[in-house]
Amino acid sequence: MGPSEPPNNSHALFDRFVEAQSCKDVLQTFAELCLHLEVDPHDYRHFYTKLKERLNYWKAKTLWTKLDKRAAHPDYIQGEACANNKCLVLGAGPCGLRTAIELAFLGAQVVLIERRDTFSRNNVLHLWPYTITDLRNLAAKKFHGKFCCGTLDHISIRQLQLILLKVALILGVEVHTGVDYKGLIEPTQDTQGTAESGWRANLLPESHPAGEYHFDVLLSAGGGRFVPEGFKRKELRGKLAIGITANFINRHTAEEGRVSEISGVARIYNQKFFQSLHDETGIDLENIVYYKDDTHYFVMTAKKKSLLKNGVIKQDHGDAEKLLSPQNVDSEALRRYAYEAAQFSTARQLPGLEFALNHNKQPDVAMFDFTCMYRAEAASLVRERHGKRLLVGLVGDCLVEVRLESIYQLLSQTTPVNTSKNYSAYSIDPSTRYPNINLGSIKPHQVRHLYDVEDSLDVRRESKKQKEKPLPSRQDSLGGCEELLSWCQQHTAGYRNVKVTDLTHSWKSGLALCALIHHFRPNLIDFSSLDKDAAARNNQTAFDVAEREFGITPIMAGNDMAAQSQPDRLAMLLYLTQFYQIFREVAPPAEPEDVVCSSKPLSLSSAKSAIVFLSKLKHNSLQRQKVENQPNYFTMSKRTIVHVQGFLINLMPGLP
């Protein structure tokens, strides 16, 4: 408090609000502050302005300066861009809260509901540079003084939620906790067929006032297992990898502070470390990461044989869900396993290591399938009933949940190579982030099926059919891969030196990719001039043409592709799926004389979203292999990294 300012109740309340360390305390102190200042948080159009006027406090000035600068961005049109929209956001995780903030800047009325009433997720997130810049521009350091100090580039999920919750409340977002979303309530009509009401949500408790809120935008950030009705969900599975996360109490002592973090150590770079771990403890890992924040956080990938031998997994199963089901996991053995791995990796320098507790008041250690990519086949859709339209969108894990076997792979669209370095200029305009984006690569006919104007009865019937349809087993999860392979075979058949039999080795020479492009756009590539032994040049030619003409981001450089023993199957699947999206309804202008085409039409029930996430094929490791005397550490891109990335990029229309 400034020397000339006497004590002030509003100032004290503001300080308590800024320092609050639980969801409950944040909401309570903010309500008290609003009551004391006599500002109505439901008056979203004028709330922020009135709050600034009535809270004349020197400690709040830096906050107003940051938020005013952000609000002045031209894309928001001074808060008029979405002034007529009413939005319901599901989920108060980092993705949901960041989405709500963006909608508030756009001028929309925003109501956010969250099933839980506490923020209890201890896991630590690695933050990408543009994420750090975005959070700094939202005054994150005002609410969390240690935010990304020095070389720190991570934060606990709980702290990130608290920061974003405070910003959202200040901008006029209405937040309700302890509210469970059960589905949509469609608009009703009178006897003349005119809509009497708008879209509403079926909530628990049923008497909650948010149940009477009529909205025209629904954005789900409810997690990877929750996708609203109407969206299809795709699972892409690779080789089994089992992840373990563990959080230990951080007492913030000097002794703990001297223990070095591990930004990522992998077996391929430090075999001696992992062999010593195995010899001393019987624990066999592929990699391990250690971060310090609110807790001591460890994440590791364990080998199945090691888990079976140590009694963590009771019985072996071919199905991953059965293998890792709670009934097949010995919780005590799992805690011992994680504890020993944490102790060994920190040279047993963490004193009195004790598990932190999760939201169930149990030791915070978890084991899960770290193998798959789950994603919705579309990022958004529109429903219309009785003249009332509803835009339904997905963000965060609802849109894509990544659990890649090679967890140091990065999504190629968001690597430093392919994104703008002017992070402060990032906005909802995708061209501010992706300099080479081709906004014309998606045509109206490709998304027409996402506009749903069926009558209510048909929708309910279809919904019932979908609910009754059994979910595919994990063994069936690669069916889409086989269909994609068939489509590629059909459109490359007959080309010289091209025989597609898989999604890996068949593409190494680059000829198959060039053939696929040539089949649909023969004017772009002179296929007759290609040399089967010039794999690097062939691949680079295909990558360059695909990026320039179709907006498909390269998965790596052509020489890196040629240097691999065989391309990564998952990355090729995702990359080739984009060609299918573009060409599935496009007839080739003329068939090459040496092409034999099948007359059998193929249907690919794969991705229908505008843009597909791509995995960058071990690019970092390839680069390190080229340089001598590299250290034995690398920065891992975990499932949680993608989660934070999602709240910045998944909001953007037409992009993941």
N, C-alpha and C positions, 0 to 999 in steps of 0.2 A: 504494500500500500504506500502511495506517495506520502511524503512528509507533511504536505499541506492538507491531506484528506482525512477527515475524522472517520471513525468507524462507521460502517454503513451495513445494514442488514442485507441489502441486495448484493453488496460486494462479498459478504461472507457466504451467502448462498451460492453465488457464482463460483467462488473458490471451492466450496464443497462439491459442486457439480463437476468442475474440472478434475478434481482429485478423486472422485468416486471410483471405486474399484470393483463394483459388482453391477449387474444389470438392474437389480432392484434399487440400489442406491442412486444410480444415474436417473432412472425414471422418477423416483421420489423427490430428489433434490431439484430436478428440473421443474416438476409440477409446483413445488413450493416457490421456486424463483418466479415462475409465470404468475402465480397467485399474488405474490408480493408486489410485482411490477404491474399488475392488473393488465396483462396481455393475454389474449385468448389464443391458445395454440391451434384451435380449429379454424381460425381466420387465416388460412394458409397464404392467401394473396398478400396480406399486409403484415403477417406475423414477424418476419425477420426484420423488416424496417422498424416496426414499433419496438422490438426488443433492443435494437441498437440505440434508438432514441432514448429509451428509458433506463438503459444500463450504461450510464456514463462513467466508465471505470477504466483507469489506465491499463489494467491488466488485460482487458478485453480488446483493446485497440488493435493489437497485432492480429488477433483472430478476425476482427472485422476487415482489416486490410487484406488478409489472405482470401477470405471468402468473397469480398467485393471484387477483387481482381479476377477471381475465377468466374464470378457471375457476369462479368463484363465481356466475356468471350462472345464474338459475333454469332456463333452458332446458336446461342440461347435466345437471341433477339430480345434482349432485356426481359427475359422471363415470359415472353409471349409465344414461344415456339409451340408449346403444348398447353397453353392456358385453358383450353376448353376440354382437356382430357382429365378423366378420373381414373386413377390407377390403383390396383390392388397388387401388392408384392407379397409373395409367400416365402417366408424364411428370413431370419435375421442373422444368417451367416455373413461372412465378408462379401460374398457375391450379392446377396439380397440387399444388404445395407448400402453397398456402393451403387447398386442400381437405383435404389430409392433416392439417393443423393443426386444422381444425374437427372432423374425425372423432376426433382424439386428445382434444380437449376433451370430446367426447360419450362418451368411454370405450371406443371401439372399438380393436381391435388393427389396426394399420395397417402395411402393407408397401407401399413405393413403389419402382418400378423406372424407370430412365431409360436410354435407349439410348446416349446420349453419356456420356463420363467427364469432360467439362470444361464450364464455363459460359463461353461466348465471345460472347454476343450483346451487341454494343455499343449497339444502338439505345436511344434514351431514351424513357421513357414519361411522358406528362403524367398527373398524379394528380388525381383529383377530390377535393373536400373530405372526403367520407365515407371515401374510401380512405386519405387521410392520417391521419384520426382512427383508423381501424382499425389501421393499421400502428404508430402511436404507442402504442396500447394493447397492442401485442405487443412493445413495447420495441425498436422499430426503431432508435431513436437510440442505444441501447446498442451496437449492432453497426455503425452507420454514423453517426458523429458529425455529419456535415453534412446528415443527413436533414431535408429541408424546413426549413432554417434561413431565417429571415426570410420573404421572398416566394417562395422556391423552391418549386415545386410539381411537380417532375419528378425522375426517377431513372433510371439505366441499368438495363436488364433484368438484366444480370449482377449488379449490386449488390443488386437486389431479390431475385434468386434466392438470393444468399448470406445475406441477412437471414432469409428464410423457411426456408432449409435449417437454419440454426442453431436457430431456434425449434422446428422440427419434431423435430430430434434431441433437444433438451432435453425435449420432451414425450413421448418414447418411440417416435417413428415410426422404423421400420426402413427404411433407404434403401440401395438397391443401384444402382450405376452400371455402365455397360457391359453392360447386359442388354437384349436385344431381345425384345419381345412378338410372338408369331406366331399367337396365337389361343387359343380356349378348349378345354379338355379336359373333356368332360361326365362326370358321375358314372357309375361302372360299377355293375352289379348282380350278385348271386349267382343261383344256380339257382332260388331261390324268388322272385326279382324284387325283393329288398330291396337298397337302395343300399349298396354296400360302401365307396364313397369320395364325397368332395364335389367341388365344382368346382375345377379347377386351371387353370394357365396353361401353354401351350406356349411355352417360352422358349429363347433362344440366349444363352449356351451351354447345351446340353441338360443338362449336369451341375450347373447352378447350383442351390443349395439352395432358392431361392425357388420352383423348379418343383414342390416337394413341399408347398407351402403350400396349404391348403384354405381357401377363402373363400366368403362368401355375398353380398358386395357388390363389384362391379367398377366403378370410376369412371375413365373415360378422359379424360385431358387431353393427349392425344398430338398435338394440332395439327389444323388445319382440313382437312388432306388425309387424316386417319386417323379413320375412323368405324367402330366395331366392327360385326360382322355383325348384321343384324337392323334396323338403322336406315337409313331412306331419307334421302337428302341432296338438298336443293333449291338451285338456283342462280337468282338473280334478277339480271338484267343491265340496266344502264342505258347511257347514252352512254359511249363509250370515254374513259377517263382513265388516264394512265400516270404512275405514281409512281416517284420515284427517292430512295433513301436513301444517305447518305454519311457516314462517320465518319473524322475526322482526329485525329491524336495531340494530346492535351492535355498540355502540359508544365507547366501550372499556374504560368506566370510572371505577374508583375505586369502585363506588357504585354497578355497574353491576358485577364487578369481585367478589364481596362478596356473590352474590346469588349462592347458591349451585345447581349443575346440578342434574338431576334425571335420573339415568342410567336405570330405569325401575320400575315403580310401577304398580301393577296389582290388580284388585278387589279381587282376591282369597287370596291375602296376606294382604290387607289393606282395609277391607270393610268400616271402619270408615271414612277414607279419602274420598272415593267415595260417601258415603252417605252424608257427609257434603257438598261435591261439588254439589250434586243433590239438597239438601235442600236449599242451598244458591243461586244457579244460575239456577236450573232446568236442568242442563247438566248431562247426564248419560253416563259414559264412562266405558269401560272394562279395559283400561290401558292407560298410558301416559309416554312419554320419553321427556326429555329436555336436549339438548346439546348446549354449547357455542362454536362458531367458528367465521367465518366471520359474521354470523348472530346468533340471538337467535333462535334455531331450536326446534320445537315441533312436535311430531308425536303421534297420539292417535287413539284408536278404539272407535267409538261412537255407541250407540244403536239406531236402526232405530226409535223406538217409540219416543225417545228423540229428534231426528232430525225432525220428523214430528210435534211434539208438539211445538218446537221452530221455526217452519216455515222455516227451512233450506231446507227440502224436501217438495215440494208443495202437491203432491199426491202420495199415496201408489201404488206400482206396484209389482207384483210377479216376474217380469223379472228385473234382476239387472241392465241391460243396460238402460232400460226405467226409472227405479227408480233414477239412478244417471246421467241421461242425462242432459246437460246444461239447456235445456228448463224446467226441473223439479226441478232445484236448484235455490234458492234465494241467489244470491252472497252476498248481504249485510248481510243477516241473517247468512250465513256461516262465514263471517268475524267476526261478533259479537260473534258467538258461540266459534270460535277458540280463540278470544281475551280473553273472559271471562275464558276459560279453562286455558289459559296460565297465566293469572293474579292470579287465585286462586291457581294453583299448585306451584307458586313461592311466595306465601304469599304476593302478590302485592308489591314486593320489587324491581321490575324492573321499573325504572323511565321512564316516557315519552314513553311507549311502542308504537311503530309505525311499521306498516308492511313494510318489504323490498319489492322491486319490482322484478317481474320475467322478462323473456325475452320479454314479451309483454308489459312491463311497467305498469303492473297491480299489485295490492297487491298480494304477493306471498302466497296464501292459496289455497289448492286443496283438493278435496274429491274424493275418488276412491274406487272401489271394492277391498277389501283386502282379498279375499276369496280363489282365485284359484291358481293352479299351471298350467302354460302353459309350454309345452315343445315340442321340435321337436322329432320325432320318431327316428332320427338318428343324430349323431354329424357331420358326414361328408359323402361325396360320391365322386365318380370319374366319369367324363364324358370324352368320347373320340369321336372326330369327325375328320375324314380324317387323322388319325394318330396323332392328337394333343390331348394330355391328359390335363385335368384340374381337380385339386383337389379343391373341394368346402367344406369349413368347417364353423362351427358356434361357436361363443364364446359369453359369457355373456347372455343377455336377449334373444338373438336369439335362444340359446340352451335351456335355462330354465329360466322362470320367476316365482318366487315363491311369492304367497300372501297367506300365511297360516293363517287359523283362529286362531290356537294356535301359535302366532308369537314368542313365546319364545322357540319353538321347534328348534332343530338344525339338520342339515344334518348329519346323523350318520357317514358317511365316513370321515368327517372332524372334528369330535370332538376330544379333547385331548386324549380320550381313544383309538381311532383307528388310530391316525396319529403319525408319528415319532416326537420326541421332538427336534431333531437336525435340527432346522429350517434353519440354514445356509447352510445345505447340500441339501436342496430341489432343484430339477432340473426338466427337462422335462422327466426324467426317473421316472415313477410312483412308482417304488419300494423305492425311496428315501423318499416318503411321506407316503406310505401305506405298513407297514412292513408285513402284512398278505395277500397281494394281490396275487391272483392266475392268472397269465398272460395267462395260458392255458385254462381258462374257456370259452373263446370265440373261436369257431371253424370257419374255412374259409367259410363253407357253410352257416353260420349264417349271413354273411355280403356280400355274393356274389351278392345279389340283389342290392347292393349299387354301383356296377360298371356298368355304363350306356354306352353301345356301340351302341345304336339304331341310325339309320340314322336320319338326320336332319328333314326330312319330318315327320317321325313318332313322333319325339319329339314335333314338332310344333302342330301336331294334338292332342297329349296327353295334351299338355299345354293348348290348346284351350278348351278341354273337362273339364280340371280342373277349368279353369276360369269361364266356364259356369255353373259348378256345384254349386248349392246354398250352402252357408255356414250353418252348423248346428246351430240351435238355442241353447240357453243356457239350455233350458229344455232337449235337447237331449244329453248334455255333459256327462252324466253318462252312455251312452250306452255301452262304453268299460268296465265299471264295471260289468255290467250284463253278458257280454260275458266272462270275466275273471271268474266270479262266476260259470258259466256253465262249463267252462273247469275244474275248481277245483272239482266241483261236480262229473264230469265224472270220474276223476282219483282217487277219494277217496270213491266212492260208494261201499258199501258192507263191509267196514272195521268195526270191532267191536267197538261200542261206538262212532262212527263217523257219523255225519249227518250234512253236510255243507248246511246251508240255507242262510248264509249272509257272509259278510267280517269282522265281528266283533266277536260276542259272540261264534260263531261256532269254533273259533280258540283258545279260551282262555285255554282250557285244554291241548293244545299241541298235542293231538292225531291226529287231522286233518293234521297238518304240518308233523308229523312223517309218517302218512299214505301216504301223497303225495310223500315224499322222498322214502319211502319203495316201492311204486308202480313202480317207475322207477329204483331204486337201492336197491333191497331187502337185499343185503349183507351188507349194511351200518347200518341198524337199525333192532334190533330184536323186531318186533312189538308185538309179543305174550307176551313179558316180561313187557310191559308197563302197568302202573296202572292209571286208569282214574282219581283217586283222587290225583295223584302226578303231578299236573300241572306244578309246577316250574321245576321239574326234566325233564318232557317230553319236555317242551319248550327249556330248556337249551341243551338237547340232540339234538334237531332239529337244533337249532341255531349253535351249535358247528360243527355238521356234514356239514351243508350248507356252513359255512365259510371255513372249512378245505377242502372240496371236490369240491365245486363249486365257491368259492371266493365271496359268498354272505355275506355282512357285517350284523351282527346281529342288529336288531333295538333296542334292550335293553337286559338286563339280564333276565334269565328265571324266577327268583323270582319276578321281577318287573312286568313281563307279567301276572303272576298268581295273583298278588296283585290288579290288576285293575278290576273294575267292568266289563269292556269290552274293548278290544283293540281298538285303534284309527282306524277308517275305512280307511282314506286316507293313513296312513302309511302301513296298511296291504295290501292295493291295490298295492302300489309301491313295497313292499317286495315280494308279490306273483307273480307280473309281471315278476320278474327276473327268477323265476322257469319256467314260461311259455317260456321265451326266450331260456332257456337252453334245455328244454325237448320237445319243440313243434314239432320237427322233429325226436325225439328219441322214438323208440318203446320199451316198457318195456320188459326186458329179459324173464320174465315169469309172468303170472298173478297169484296172490294168489287165492287159491281155493274159498275163501269166498268173492271175489270181483266180482261184477256184472258190466260189462262194456257195455257202449252204443256203438252201431255200427254207430251212426250218427256222421260224422266228424264235428268238430267245427272250425270256423275261428275267430281268435282274431285280430282285427285291432288295436292293441295297440302298446306298445313301441317296436321298433326294434333296438334301439341304444345298444351299447355294454354294457353299465353300466347304471343303473337306480338310480336316486337320491332317497334316503330314508329319511323319517322324523324320528327323534328320539322321541319316544312316551313319551312326557312330562317327560323325564328322570330327568331333573333338579327339577321339582316340586315334583316328587316322592321322590327324595333324601332329599329335604327340609322337607317333611312331616315326615320323619323318625327322624329328629333331632329336639330337643326341643329348644325353645327360638331363633328361626331364625329371622333375621330382616325382615321387610315388603317390601324389595326391591329385585329385581332380574334383571339380565341383559337380555334385550329383544333381540331376533334375528329377525330383521326386514327384509322386502323385500330388503332394501338397503344394509344390511349386505351381503346378498347372492350375490348382484351385485358385490361387491368388491371381495368376495371369488371367483366369476367366473373368474376374469381376471387372477388369479393365477393358477387355476386348469383346466379350460375349454380348454386351449391350448394343454394340454397333450393328445397325441393320445390314443384313446380307453378309456379315462376316462372322467367323467363329470367335 
